Amino acid sequence: MRVDHLPNGQPDTNELEWFLNKAVGEAQWLMTTDWLFTDPPEVEEHGQTVPVLVPEVVAVRLLLSDLEGPVQRVVHDHPVVGIEGRRWRWAAFAAQSNDRGEGRFPWELAHG
């Protein structure tokens, strides 16, 4: 997703977090500030971006909410399967570690 940047060059994720909470709900997304598992979109074409993972059931809601805004943030959608999904689980564990050593997505934690 497209994100503005701070004067120091880092991504300004605060406004994007607000948008994601409004569009799909709190605990319905996972974001990293670095492209860990796939190549990022071209900066020259799309500006600065960050990867955001949402459950498939809310992806359409995110795309529709994005179309309502003056500037579209979603650069493209990408289904996560196989090893990439396991890597995202690792990122989920790194974001919120637990004693069981399981990577659980925020939406899984919110519902059980």
C-alpha positions in Angstrom: 0.0 0.0 0.0 1.1 3.5 -0.8 2.3 5.5 2.3 3.6 9.0 2.8 7.0 9.4 4.3 8.4 11.4 7.2 11.1 14.1 6.7 13.7 11.5 7.8 12.6 9.2 4.9 10.9 6.6 7.0 7.3 5.6 6.2 4.6 7.6 8.0 2.3 4.7 9.0 0.1 6.6 11.4 -2.4 7.8 8.8 -2.3 4.4 7.0 -3.1 2.7 10.3 -6.1 5.0 10.8 -7.3 4.2 7.3 -6.9 0.4 7.7 -8.8 0.5 11.1 -11.6 2.4 9.5 -11.7 0.4 6.3 -11.4 -3.2 7.6 -11.4 -2.9 11.4 -8.9 -3.1 14.1 -7.0 -6.4 14.4 -7.9 -7.2 10.7 -4.5 -6.3 9.2 -0.8 -6.8 9.6 1.7 -4.4 8.2 5.5 -4.3 8.1 7.6 -1.3 7.1 10.0 -3.4 5.0 9.3 -5.6 2.0 10.5 -8.9 3.6 9.0 -11.5 1.3 8.6 -10.1 -2.2 10.1 -7.3 -4.2 8.4 -3.9 -3.6 6.5 -2.0 -6.3 8.6 0.5 -8.3 9.0 3.6 -6.2 9.2 5.8 -9.3 5.7 4.6 -10.4 3.9 4.2 -7.1 5.8 6.2 -4.5 6.8 4.7 -1.1 4.9 1.5 -0.2 4.6 -0.9 2.6 3.2 -4.5 2.6 -0.1 -5.0 4.3 -1.7 -8.4 4.9 -5.5 -8.7 5.4 -7.7 -11.8 5.6 -9.2 -12.7 2.2 -12.7 -12.0 3.6 -12.0 -8.3 4.2 -9.8 -7.7 1.1 -12.7 -6.6 -1.0 -13.9 -4.2 1.7 -10.4 -2.7 1.7 -10.3 -2.3 -2.1 -13.8 -0.6 -2.1 -12.9 1.7 0.8 -9.7 2.7 -1.0 -11.7 3.6 -4.2 -13.8 6.1 -2.1 -10.7 8.2 -1.1 -9.2 11.0 -3.1 -5.9 9.1 -3.5 -5.7 5.4 -3.9 -3.4 3.6 -1.5 -3.7 0.0 -2.8 -1.0 -0.4 -5.4 -2.0 -4.0 -6.2 -3.3 -7.1 -4.5 -1.3 -10.3 -4.2 -2.6 -13.6 -2.9 -0.4 -15.0 -0.2 0.1 -18.8 -0.5 2.6 -21.4 0.5 5.9 -20.4 1.9 5.1 -16.7 1.8 2.2 -17.4 4.2 4.6 -19.1 6.6 6.9 -16.1 6.4 4.1 -13.8 7.2 3.3 -16.0 10.3 6.9 -15.4 11.3 6.4 -11.7 11.0 3.2 -12.0 13.1 5.2 -13.9 15.8 7.9 -11.2 15.7 5.3 -8.5 16.1 3.6 -10.3 19.0 5.6 -13.2 20.4 4.0 -15.7 22.7 5.1 -18.6 24.9 3.8 -21.2 22.5 6.1 -20.0 19.7 3.2 -19.6 17.3 2.8 -16.9 14.7 -0.9 -15.8 14.9 -2.4 -13.1 12.8 -4.1 -10.2 14.6 -7.5 -11.4 13.3 -6.9 -14.9 14.7 -6.0 -13.4 18.1 -9.1 -11.3 18.1 -11.4 -14.3 17.5 -9.9 -17.0 19.7 
